Structure formats: structure tokens, C-alpha cells
Amino acid sequence: QVQLAESGGGLVQAGESLRLSCAASGNIFSINAMGWYRQAPGGQREFVATIIRSGGTTYADSVKGRFTISRDNAKNTVYLQMSRLKPEDTAIYYCSAHSYSGSNNYWGRGTQVTVSS
């Protein structure tokens, strides 16, 4: 099993930046993809970004050019650097981890990001 611990959420003004971190522990050797999802108030959980162990990344159109996902395999940690934040980015951000086979998926408890106008 894998445990995920997010940190770095907070309250910022529009246009400012924030960096989220997610530390993985447990059976991290089985993990290939890690990523971030978010859920706005009253909304559905949506994809934000993913990164695989070799470094390949994928982003949602809504965050392309503003968010950067990175991964430090030695530290078992994934990051989400968020810049030029918008009020519509306000959500609970969840870290995710996925095994090579796709048979095991893990979720963090979430960290709140609030962007004021």
C-alpha cells in the first residue's frame, strides 16, 4: 500500500503563486504515475496534471502554461508549482498515485487552495 501526504495549500490573491507538495510512503516501488486532481466547491473532481516516473507530463487545458508538475523520485515526492492563479483555481487539491498495471490507485486527503479576486 501507499500513503500520500499533501501540503502547501493556502489563501492567495489572483495572480500570485503557490507550490504544493505530495510525499509518498509505503510501497512506492510499484508506483509509476503520480498526479494532481482538484474539486471545486459543489463541483466534480477533475484532472489537473500527471507525471510518470521517467518524467513525462500531461496537463489539463485549463492550467497549461501556468502550472508545472515535477517529481523527485529519490525523495518520493511530487510537486505542483502554480503560478498566475485565478479565482476559478479555488478547490481542494488531491494528490494521486497509480501503479504500473493500473490495478492500484491511491489518493491523498487533499489540501485547500483558495484564490481571492
Summary of the structure (lengths in Angstrom):
residues: 117
radius of gyration: 13.5
end to end distance: 40.0
largest distance: 42.1
contacts: 345
relative contact order: 0.32
helix: 5%
strand: 58%
